[in-house]
Amino acid sequence: MTGLGSLNRALRPYATALLRAARSLNPHATVTSTKRSRKSQAALYRNYVAGRSRFPAAAPGSSKHERGLALDLGGLSAGQLSKLGKLWRSWGGRWGGSFRSRDPIHFESGR
């Protein structure tokens, strides 16, 4: 899913503000993923393990996407994602660009 309405209710205002900030940096910024089913997460994980994915994917059952607590953004440069990551972290969230696995498009709840 890509709609912010599929996110956990408590996360939606922050996700909306993040998307607004992203579009102020680049009007072509988009939400590429929000809540996922376990089946969808498993497919992404298999592609990642097989080397067919540019971005890391968590194992099924361990992704915050499955609980509606994460979103991915697209259409942004590395510098723009870094700026957004700093903003997201200042709000108490966790940014994938600071993960060991380096997932700069990923923004998740800090709880």
N, C-alpha and C positions, 0 to 999 in steps of 0.2 A: 504494500500500500504506500501511497505517497501523500495522502491527505493528513493534515495536522489533527483533524477530528478523530483519527484512530489512536492518537496518543493518550496516555494517562491524563486525566483531567487536570491534575496539579502541574503537569509539565507543559500543557498547552500555552499558557501565557508567555512562558520563557521561550518556547519554540517559535511562537508568533513574533516576539520581539527579535529573536535571532534572525529569522527570515527577513524581517524588515531591515535589520542592520546589514545583512548580506546583500540585499537588493539596493541598498544605498551605495555599496561598494561596486556592485555589478548588477545592472537591471536584469541580466539573464540568469541570475542565481535561481536554482530550483531545489525543491525537496525531492530527492531521488528514492528515499525509502523511509518508512516509519515502522509501524507494527507489522510483524511477519508471523506467519504460521510456523510451526515446528518443521513441517515438510519443506517449506520455502527456505528456512534456515539451514536445514540439512543439505539441500541442493547447493546453496551458496558455499557451505563448508566443504562439501565434496570437491567443488570447483577450485576452491582455495588450496586444499591439500594436493590436488592434482596439478597445481601450477597454472590453472586456467583463469585466475582472477588477479587483477591488478591490486586489489585491496584485500586485507585479511578478513576472515569471517570466523566468528566464534563457533564452537561446537554447539550442536542443537541442545537446548536445555540450559545453556549458559549465557545466551545473548539477551541483553536488555531490550532488543528489538521485539522479542517474543512477548514481552510484558508491556509493550507500548511505552517504554522508558528511554527510547533512543530514536534519533533521526540522522539521516545522511544528507549532505548537501552536495550539489553539483554545479558546474558552470563557473567555478571560482579558481583563481590562481593560488599557488602555494602561499604567497604573501597575504592574500585576502583571507585564506583559511586560518592562517596563523593569527591574524588580528581578531578574527571571530572566535578562535579558540581561547585567546586571552580574555575576551569579553565573557564568554561562556563560563570559564573557570572563575571569573570574578563574581559570578552569580551563584557559585557553588556547584556547578556542573563538572563533568569529566569530559575532556577533549581527547579524541583518539590520536591526535598528532603528538601528544605527549606520552602515549603508550609505548611500551617496548616494541610492539608489533607495528607501530607507525601507521595509523589509520586516520589521516588528516580530514577526511570527509565526515567522520563520525563524531556525534555529540550525544552524550547521555546524561541521565539524571545522576546526581552525586550521591543519591541515597540507595 
